[in-house]
Amino acid sequence: MASLKYFTKGNQNPTTVYLRFTQGRKIDLKRSTSLLINPKYWNNQKGTVKQISEYADKKNLQNDLNGLKTTILNSFNDHYSNGGIINSEWLNKTIKEYFQQDGKTDLNYILDYSKYYKENLTSKVLTTGVTGVTSNTLKRYETIINKVTAFETYKKKRYTFEMIDLKFYNDFKNYLLKIEKLNLNTTGRYINYIKTICIDAKKYGIKINPVVLNGEFRATREKVSFITLSEIEIQTIFAHDFKETSYLENARNWLIIGLWTGARVSDLLKFTKDNIQNGFIEYTAKKTNQKIILPLHPQVKEILNNLNGEFPREISDQRFNDYIKTVCKDAGIKELVNGSKQTKIKKGVWRKVKGEYNKHELVSSHICRRSFATNHYGKLPTPVLMAVTGHTTEKMFLNYIGKTAKDSANVLNEFWKVQELKKEQKTKLNIIKTETA
């Protein structure tokens, strides 16, 4: 006897609903329905949507699943009785027919074009002349495509480029903010992605809605609060005794090296003694492919000397992020600061929540790069700092460290004070010399 049951895998939100079709011992087929659901609203034991009041779309999704099940069972009876072969091809075709999909890619639909765009990123020639993008960029686009897929599932419609208007803008923005619980800056990045895809499609002759290029179709933004470690705090961490806890001492050593090199964690934790050339650290940044050379800070030299010229033991990005919070806590970095902390808002969903926290709770690997740039700003020429951080424009660099026009004016003001003081000292020396003569 033929039977069909739905199921999900894992707790990622949203998660895909799969089906398993069986008939006796010979036929056992599993396929994706392409429908998405928050696992919180799914009963895997029964293979049904939980009918709870907080899930507004519960009836529509269950109706789709019921309809698909009926279609597959009816198709099986017709196909089997007429001598047809029951296999994966038959099941795929039946599912696509139910959802009115012909299996062909139509680049007039934004989701289809987005997938096409991502697939071609590996051969895209960048403005630098480099061909292809990094694996992190590909992952980021995959995440964005998943958000658009989830939105279309939520709205129960597919969007062509001509449908990308201000109503779409408001619906998509509200979905990300209220349903996905994302912050304004993350939402803004997804909106910019939609604009990027539309503009790219326009280049290839696909008709888009001109409102996308309108000033009202803009990214949402909010001021980002980030933390850095001052030179005094870095010295405190450097001087703290972690010898009783070797894994924290190891993490502290990596943290100090990161704070004085400004390296991204993807580069930092890959350093070996081979990166030391004539007293300088030399490496090629994984993200930007830039060659970076910088001298060894005295604290970094001391760490390497204590390790017989070797870098600290290898450690994963995740453990580094976890351990340096404890490192800073044990070293006494506990002042209350405003910031955003990853917080579990419901099962399987973590989001950054603004608030006042102990500083050590907000420490992550990114504090290395920001602290390096912030601590040296105004002391070293900005182009020198940009060469280390990899920023291509001064505007990008200043935004990165949160500096404003007033901050730049203060730096200039301090410079003039120093120049005036030097002039006064020179004048006094000349007077003293005249009197002696």
Secondary structure as UniProt FT lines:
FT   STRAND          2..8
FT   STRAND          15..23
FT   TURN            24..26
FT   STRAND          27..37
FT   HELIX           39..41
FT   STRAND          42..43
FT   TURN            44..47
FT   STRAND          48..49
FT   TURN            53..54
FT   TURN            56..57
FT   HELIX           58..81
FT   TURN            82..83
FT   HELIX           88..98
FT   TURN            99..100
FT   TURN            107..108
FT   HELIX           110..119
FT   HELIX           121..123
FT   TURN            127..128
FT   HELIX           135..155
FT   HELIX           161..163
FT   HELIX           166..174
FT   HELIX           175..179
FT   HELIX           184..203
FT   TURN            204..205
FT   HELIX           210..213
FT   TURN            215..216
FT   HELIX           231..239
FT   TURN            243..244
FT   HELIX           246..261
FT   HELIX           265..268
FT   TURN            269..270
FT   HELIX           273..275
FT   STRAND          276..277
FT   TURN            278..279
FT   STRAND          280..284
FT   TURN            286..288
FT   STRAND          291..295
FT   HELIX           298..306
FT   TURN            307..309
FT   HELIX           317..330
FT   TURN            331..332
FT   STRAND          336..346
FT   TURN            347..348
FT   STRAND          349..358
FT   HELIX           359..362
FT   TURN            365..366
FT   HELIX           367..376
FT   TURN            378..379
FT   HELIX           382..389
FT   HELIX           394..400
FT   TURN            401..402
FT   HELIX           405..436
//
